[in-house]
């Protein structure tokens, strides 16, 4: 059986949301010949999510034992991931039942791609969903398209929270960048410069909007500009060196 590892960085104060994330994984409908596991890595000095993850037979739990931040936590989870593909699921988001199958199908149909981005609906309290307009046409996204969009507009045209990628490629890039903000954007930009990807035409996950989101905290703007500088420098370095990933 081929394996896809779903990677979630989590903190104990979001236990209830993590349960919903796990339930959305339990509803996944995978193609024949595939299975998945859920690699949960807990950040913080007082871990408390082992029981939550233990409710799900596909869950694999570990704790940092200290506060390291989301990038380091994801990278420690990546070190435990055994799948040839890795899918990022934030602890407060939910997958739709066809999400993983959609990504797997895209890799099967387009063997040269190294990443797949799912479309998202915003999820508000009361399970109200609002579509988020796509900024790129669905289908194969050639090398450099995402990076040029980021340079021109200052933000990504693909949802970083719904990325599925070849695990080997993510590891070759060093995983998530050690920046205080935009660590996921730094990875997606580098991935999309190295190799083509695919943007699904269908919504595959729900991006939860809530007051506890890191991006909605007053402190979020601090160091955001410096982090964006790192993203741009990484992109420009990949281009200057002419790096490409093989098929």
Buried (B, 14 or more C-beta within 10 A) or exposed (E): EBBBBBBBBBBBEBBEBBBBBBEBBBEBEBEEEBEBBBBBBBBBEEBEBBEBBEEBEBBBBBBBEEEBBBBBBBBBBBEBBEBEBBBBBBBBBBBBEBBBBBBBBBBEEBEEBBBBBBBBBEBEEEEEBEEEEBBBEEEBBEBBBBBBBBEEEEEBBBBBBBBBBBBEBBBBBBBBBEBBBBBBBBBBBBBBBBBBBBBBEEBBBBBBBEEEEEEEEEEEEEEBEEBBEBBBEBBEEBBEEEBEBEE
